[in-house]
Structure formats: C-alpha cells, structure tokens
Amino acid sequence: MEDTEGNALGAVTPLDALANVHRRRRQPQPSEAPSLNVADTEVELAYRDDYGHTGEDD
C-alpha cells in the first residue's frame, strides 16, 4: 500500500470477516472525574497563591 506521494506504508492484510465478528471487545469504562470544589478552578488557585485569599470571608 502506498500514500498519495508513492511512499510505501506497509503490507496489506485481508480482513477475516468471520474472525472479526467473534472478537472480544473491551467495554467502555466510565471516567472518574476528579473531586474538586466548584471554586477550585485554575483561576481561583492562582488567586489564592498570589493573594492568600480563601474566598470564605466574603
């Protein structure tokens, strides 16, 4: 097989459609979201680092 410029991409292997039907596939796993406070955005964290402000005394 070649790309549009004529460079070799590798050997082509025919698909075995019957074997492909019975192949075990991984089920998608739900991603675990990190547990952050709503106020723990990058901006809030930088603000706290710069000014020492916790946001709790507003």
Secondary structure, DSSP 8 states (H G I E B T S, - for coil): -B-TTS-B--------HHHHHT---------------TT-SHHHHHHHHHH---STT-
